[in-house]
């Protein structure tokens, strides 16, 4: 088994529209980023209505990153505004 060097970045896709996310992923690939950390400040995106948790947005982003050779570290979200 070969060792893998991770080159990563924090990423906050909940702040951007789909076009910017696509551009970001392309720029990450160009920079050689192979892992992205996200979710730690995204509680407002996951629970827009109290008691109704929806993570579909992040599932879609994880799939897009994976399709582009970028792994994901999902962080524990906090209730930041």
ROTIDREN-848616 format. One record per atom (N, C-alpha, C): atom name; residue number from 1; x, y, z; residue in three letters. Coordinates in steps of 0.02 Angstrom, whole numbers. Layout:
BEGIN
+------+-----+--------+--------+--------+-----+
| atom |   n |      X |      Y |      Z | res |
+------+-----+--------+--------+--------+-----+
|   CA | NUM |      X |      Y |      Z | Ala |
...
+------+-----+--------+--------+--------+-----+
! end
This chain:
BEGIN
+------+-----+--------+--------+--------+-----+
| atom |   n |      X |      Y |      Z | res |
+------+-----+--------+--------+--------+-----+
|    N |   1 |     42 |    -59 |      0 | Unk |
|   CA |   1 |      0 |      0 |      0 | Unk |
|    C |   1 |     44 |     62 |      0 | Unk |
|    N |   2 |     33 |    106 |    -46 | Unk |
|   CA |   2 |     73 |    167 |    -52 | Unk |
|    C |   2 |     48 |    220 |     -4 | Unk |
|    N |   3 |     95 |    259 |     22 | Unk |
|   CA |   3 |     76 |    316 |     63 | Unk |
|    C |   3 |     47 |    371 |     19 | Unk |
|    N |   4 |      1 |    408 |     47 | Unk |
|   CA |   4 |    -30 |    461 |      9 | Unk |
|    C |   4 |    -18 |    527 |     44 | Unk |
|    N |   5 |      4 |    576 |      8 | Unk |
|   CA |   5 |     13 |    643 |     35 | Unk |
|    C |   5 |    -50 |    683 |     22 | Unk |
|    N |   6 |    -80 |    708 |     75 | Unk |
|   CA |   6 |   -140 |    748 |     68 | Unk |
|    C |   6 |   -123 |    822 |     62 | Unk |
|    N |   7 |   -155 |    854 |     15 | Unk |
|   CA |   7 |   -148 |    926 |      5 | Unk |
|    C |   7 |   -219 |    953 |      6 | Unk |
|    N |   8 |   -237 |    987 |     59 | Unk |
|   CA |   8 |   -307 |   1004 |     67 | Unk |
|    C |   8 |   -321 |   1076 |     84 | Unk |
|    N |   9 |   -385 |   1090 |     92 | Unk |
|   CA |   9 |   -408 |   1157 |    108 | Unk |
|    C |   9 |   -475 |   1153 |    143 | Unk |
|    N |  10 |   -490 |   1206 |    182 | Unk |
|   CA |  10 |   -557 |   1214 |    209 | Unk |
|    C |  10 |   -600 |   1240 |    153 | Unk |
|    N |  11 |   -662 |   1218 |    150 | Unk |
|   CA |  11 |   -707 |   1239 |     96 | Unk |
|    C |  11 |   -776 |   1251 |    124 | Unk |
|    N |  12 |   -807 |   1306 |    104 | Unk |
|   CA |  12 |   -873 |   1326 |    128 | Unk |
|    C |  12 |   -922 |   1334 |     70 | Unk |
|    N |  13 |   -942 |   1280 |     38 | Unk |
|   CA |  13 |   -984 |   1285 |    -22 | Unk |
|    C |  13 |  -1053 |   1314 |     -8 | Unk |
|    N |  14 |  -1075 |   1313 |     55 | Unk |
|   CA |  14 |  -1141 |   1341 |     71 | Unk |
|    C |  14 |  -1143 |   1417 |     59 | Unk |
|    N |  15 |  -1086 |   1448 |     48 | Unk |
|   CA |  15 |  -1083 |   1520 |     37 | Unk |
|    C |  15 |  -1089 |   1539 |    -37 | Unk |
|    N |  16 |  -1087 |   1489 |    -82 | Unk |
|   CA |  16 |  -1081 |   1504 |   -153 | Unk |
|    C |  16 |  -1136 |   1472 |   -194 | Unk |
|    N |  17 |  -1146 |   1499 |   -254 | Unk |
|   CA |  17 |  -1194 |   1468 |   -300 | Unk |
|    C |  17 |  -1160 |   1413 |   -340 | Unk |
|    N |  18 |  -1199 |   1377 |   -378 | Unk |
|   CA |  18 |  -1175 |   1318 |   -414 | Unk |
|    C |  18 |  -1117 |   1334 |   -462 | Unk |
|    N |  19 |  -1120 |   1390 |   -495 | Unk |
|   CA |  19 |  -1067 |   1409 |   -543 | Unk |
|    C |  19 |  -1000 |   1419 |   -507 | Unk |
|    N |  20 |  -1003 |   1454 |   -451 | Unk |
|   CA |  20 |   -941 |   1466 |   -413 | Unk |
|    C |  20 |   -914 |   1400 |   -385 | Unk |
|    N |  21 |   -957 |   1357 |   -362 | Unk |
|   CA |  21 |   -936 |   1292 |   -336 | Unk |
|    C |  21 |   -900 |   1253 |   -391 | Unk |
|    N |  22 |   -927 |   1253 |   -450 | Unk |
|   CA |  22 |   -895 |   1218 |   -507 | Unk |
|    C |  22 |   -826 |   1248 |   -521 | Unk |
|    N |  23 |   -821 |   1314 |   -520 | Unk |
|   CA |  23 |   -757 |   1348 |   -531 | Unk |
|    C |  23 |   -708 |   1331 |   -475 | Unk |
|    N |  24 |   -733 |   1330 |   -413 | Unk |
|   CA |  24 |   -690 |   1314 |   -356 | Unk |
|    C |  24 |   -661 |   1244 |   -363 | Unk |
|    N |  25 |   -703 |   1196 |   -381 | Unk |
|   CA |  25 |   -679 |   1127 |   -389 | Unk |
|    C |  25 |   -626 |   1123 |   -443 | Unk |
|    N |  26 |   -636 |   1158 |   -498 | Unk |
|   CA |  26 |   -585 |   1158 |   -551 | Unk |
|    C |  26 |   -520 |   1189 |   -526 | Unk |
|    N |  27 |   -525 |   1243 |   -488 | Unk |
|   CA |  27 |   -464 |   1275 |   -461 | Unk |
|    C |  27 |   -430 |   1230 |   -410 | Unk |
|    N |  28 |   -469 |   1194 |   -370 | Unk |
|   CA |  28 |   -439 |   1147 |   -322 | Unk |
|    C |  28 |   -399 |   1093 |   -360 | Unk |
|    N |  29 |   -429 |   1067 |   -413 | Unk |
|   CA |  29 |   -394 |   1016 |   -452 | Unk |
|    C |  29 |   -330 |   1044 |   -481 | Unk |
|    N |  30 |   -332 |   1104 |   -508 | Unk |
|   CA |  30 |   -272 |   1135 |   -537 | Unk |
|    C |  30 |   -218 |   1144 |   -484 | Unk |
|    N |  31 |   -239 |   1158 |   -422 | Unk |
|   CA |  31 |   -191 |   1169 |   -368 | Unk |
|    C |  31 |   -165 |   1104 |   -338 | Unk |
|    N |  32 |   -193 |   1048 |   -360 | Unk |
|   CA |  32 |   -172 |    983 |   -334 | Unk |
|    C |  32 |   -204 |    965 |   -267 | Unk |
|    N |  33 |   -258 |    999 |   -249 | Unk |
|   CA |  33 |   -293 |    983 |   -187 | Unk |
|    C |  33 |   -329 |    917 |   -195 | Unk |
|    N |  34 |   -320 |    873 |   -147 | Unk |
|   CA |  34 |   -352 |    807 |   -151 | Unk |
|    C |  34 |   -396 |    792 |    -90 | Unk |
|    N |  35 |   -406 |    841 |    -46 | Unk |
|   CA |  35 |   -451 |    833 |     10 | Unk |
|    C |  35 |   -477 |    902 |     30 | Unk |
|    N |  36 |   -542 |    905 |     47 | Unk |
|   CA |  36 |   -573 |    967 |     69 | Unk |
|    C |  36 |   -610 |    954 |    134 | Unk |
|    N |  37 |   -602 |   1001 |    181 | Unk |
|   CA |  37 |   -637 |    998 |    245 | Unk |
|    C |  37 |   -695 |   1046 |    242 | Unk |
|    N |  38 |   -755 |   1025 |    264 | Unk |
|   CA |  38 |   -813 |   1069 |    261 | Unk |
|    C |  38 |   -865 |   1050 |    312 | Unk |
|    N |  39 |   -912 |   1096 |    322 | Unk |
|   CA |  39 |   -969 |   1083 |    364 | Unk |
|    C |  39 |   -968 |   1112 |    433 | Unk |
|    N |  40 |   -909 |   1134 |    458 | Unk |
|   CA |  40 |   -905 |   1154 |    528 | Unk |
|    C |  40 |   -943 |   1218 |    545 | Unk |
|    N |  41 |   -958 |   1259 |    496 | Unk |
|   CA |  41 |   -996 |   1320 |    509 | Unk |
|    C |  41 |  -1063 |   1320 |    472 | Unk |
|    N |  42 |  -1089 |   1261 |    456 | Unk |
|   CA |  42 |  -1146 |   1256 |    410 | Unk |
|    C |  42 |  -1211 |   1233 |    442 | Unk |
|    N |  43 |  -1216 |   1239 |    508 | Unk |
|   CA |  43 |  -1278 |   1216 |    539 | Unk |
|    C |  43 |  -1339 |   1252 |    510 | Unk |
|    N |  44 |  -1330 |   1317 |    495 | Unk |
|   CA |  44 |  -1386 |   1356 |    467 | Unk |
|    C |  44 |  -1409 |   1329 |    400 | Unk |
|    N |  45 |  -1364 |   1295 |    364 | Unk |
|   CA |  45 |  -1383 |   1265 |    300 | Unk |
|    C |  45 |  -1416 |   1198 |    310 | Unk |
|    N |  46 |  -1393 |   1161 |    360 | Unk |
|   CA |  46 |  -1419 |   1094 |    373 | Unk |
|    C |  46 |  -1486 |   1094 |    410 | Unk |
|    N |  47 |  -1497 |   1144 |    452 | Unk |
|   CA |  47 |  -1559 |   1148 |    490 | Unk |
|    C |  47 |  -1588 |   1218 |    484 | Unk |
|    N |  48 |  -1616 |   1232 |    425 | Unk |
|   CA |  48 |  -1644 |   1298 |    412 | Unk |
|    C |  48 |  -1708 |   1310 |    452 | Unk |
|    N |  49 |  -1739 |   1256 |    472 | Unk |
|   CA |  49 |  -1800 |   1258 |    511 | Unk |
|    C |  49 |  -1790 |   1210 |    570 | Unk |
|    N |  50 |  -1803 |   1234 |    630 | Unk |
|   CA |  50 |  -1790 |   1193 |    689 | Unk |
|    C |  50 |  -1822 |   1124 |    684 | Unk |
|    N |  51 |  -1780 |   1074 |    697 | Unk |
|   CA |  51 |  -1803 |   1005 |    696 | Unk |
|    C |  51 |  -1805 |    973 |    627 | Unk |
|    N |  52 |  -1789 |   1011 |    575 | Unk |
|   CA |  52 |  -1790 |    985 |    506 | Unk |
|    C |  52 |  -1719 |    987 |    478 | Unk |
|    N |  53 |  -1683 |    932 |    486 | Unk |
|   CA |  53 |  -1613 |    928 |    463 | Unk |
|    C |  53 |  -1611 |    900 |    392 | Unk |
|    N |  54 |  -1578 |    936 |    349 | Unk |
|   CA |  54 |  -1573 |    917 |    278 | Unk |
|    C |  54 |  -1500 |    924 |    256 | Unk |
|    N |  55 |  -1468 |    868 |    241 | Unk |
|   CA |  55 |  -1397 |    869 |    221 | Unk |
|    C |  55 |  -1388 |    856 |    146 | Unk |
|    N |  56 |  -1442 |    857 |    108 | Unk |
|   CA |  56 |  -1437 |    841 |     36 | Unk |
|    C |  56 |  -1386 |    886 |      0 | Unk |
|    N |  57 |  -1384 |    950 |     18 | Unk |
|   CA |  57 |  -1337 |    996 |    -14 | Unk |
|    C |  57 |  -1266 |    969 |     -7 | Unk |
|    N |  58 |  -1248 |    947 |     54 | Unk |
|   CA |  58 |  -1180 |    924 |     65 | Unk |
|    C |  58 |  -1168 |    856 |     34 | Unk |
|    N |  59 |  -1217 |    814 |     31 | Unk |
|   CA |  59 |  -1210 |    750 |     -4 | Unk |
|    C |  59 |  -1193 |    763 |    -77 | Unk |
|    N |  60 |  -1228 |    810 |   -108 | Unk |
|   CA |  60 |  -1214 |    828 |   -178 | Unk |
|    C |  60 |  -1143 |    854 |   -186 | Unk |
|    N |  61 |  -1120 |    896 |   -140 | Unk |
|   CA |  61 |  -1053 |    924 |   -144 | Unk |
|    C |  61 |  -1001 |    869 |   -136 | Unk |
|    N |  62 |  -1012 |    823 |    -89 | Unk |
|   CA |  62 |   -965 |    767 |    -79 | Unk |
|    C |  62 |   -960 |    727 |   -143 | Unk |
|    N |  63 |  -1016 |    714 |   -176 | Unk |
|   CA |  63 |  -1014 |    678 |   -240 | Unk |
|    C |  63 |   -976 |    716 |   -293 | Unk |
|    N |  64 |   -987 |    781 |   -299 | Unk |
|   CA |  64 |   -951 |    822 |   -349 | Unk |
|    C |  64 |   -876 |    821 |   -335 | Unk |
|    N |  65 |   -857 |    828 |   -272 | Unk |
|   CA |  65 |   -786 |    826 |   -256 | Unk |
|    C |  65 |   -756 |    758 |   -273 | Unk |
|    N |  66 |   -791 |    705 |   -253 | Unk |
|   CA |  66 |   -767 |    637 |   -267 | Unk |
|    C |  66 |   -758 |    625 |   -342 | Unk |
|    N |  67 |   -806 |    648 |   -381 | Unk |
|   CA |  67 |   -802 |    640 |   -454 | Unk |
|    C |  67 |   -740 |    675 |   -483 | Unk |
|    N |  68 |   -713 |    722 |   -445 | Unk |
|   CA |  68 |   -654 |    760 |   -467 | Unk |
|    C |  68 |   -591 |    740 |   -429 | Unk |
|    N |  69 |   -593 |    682 |   -396 | Unk |
|   CA |  69 |   -534 |    656 |   -363 | Unk |
|    C |  69 |   -517 |    690 |   -297 | Unk |
|    N |  70 |   -566 |    722 |   -267 | Unk |
|   CA |  70 |   -555 |    758 |   -204 | Unk |
|    C |  70 |   -594 |    724 |   -149 | Unk |
|    N |  71 |   -559 |    702 |    -97 | Unk |
|   CA |  71 |   -591 |    671 |    -40 | Unk |
|    C |  71 |   -621 |    725 |      6 | Unk |
|    N |  72 |   -663 |    704 |     52 | Unk |
|   CA |  72 |   -697 |    752 |     96 | Unk |
|    C |  72 |   -690 |    732 |    169 | Unk |
|    N |  73 |   -678 |    782 |    211 | Unk |
|   CA |  73 |   -681 |    774 |    283 | Unk |
|    C |  73 |   -741 |    816 |    305 | Unk |
|    N |  74 |   -794 |    783 |    329 | Unk |
|   CA |  74 |   -852 |    819 |    353 | Unk |
|    C |  74 |   -841 |    834 |    427 | Unk |
|    N |  75 |   -847 |    897 |    445 | Unk |
|   CA |  75 |   -837 |    919 |    514 | Unk |
|    C |  75 |   -903 |    922 |    551 | Unk |
|    N |  76 |   -900 |    923 |    616 | Unk |
|   CA |  76 |   -959 |    930 |    657 | Unk |
|    C |  76 |   -982 |   1002 |    652 | Unk |
|    N |  77 |  -1044 |   1013 |    629 | Unk |
|   CA |  77 |  -1067 |   1082 |    621 | Unk |
|    C |  77 |  -1084 |   1114 |    688 | Unk |
|    N |  78 |  -1078 |   1179 |    688 | Unk |
|   CA |  78 |  -1098 |   1217 |    748 | Unk |
|    C |  78 |  -1153 |   1266 |    727 | Unk |
|    N |  79 |  -1193 |   1290 |    775 | Unk |
|   CA |  79 |  -1248 |   1335 |    759 | Unk |
|    C |  79 |  -1226 |   1407 |    751 | Unk |
|    N |  80 |  -1180 |   1420 |    705 | Unk |
|   CA |  80 |  -1159 |   1488 |    692 | Unk |
|    C |  80 |  -1208 |   1522 |    644 | Unk |
|    N |  81 |  -1216 |   1587 |    651 | Unk |
|   CA |  81 |  -1263 |   1622 |    606 | Unk |
|    C |  81 |  -1234 |   1630 |    536 | Unk |
+------+-----+--------+--------+--------+-----+
! end
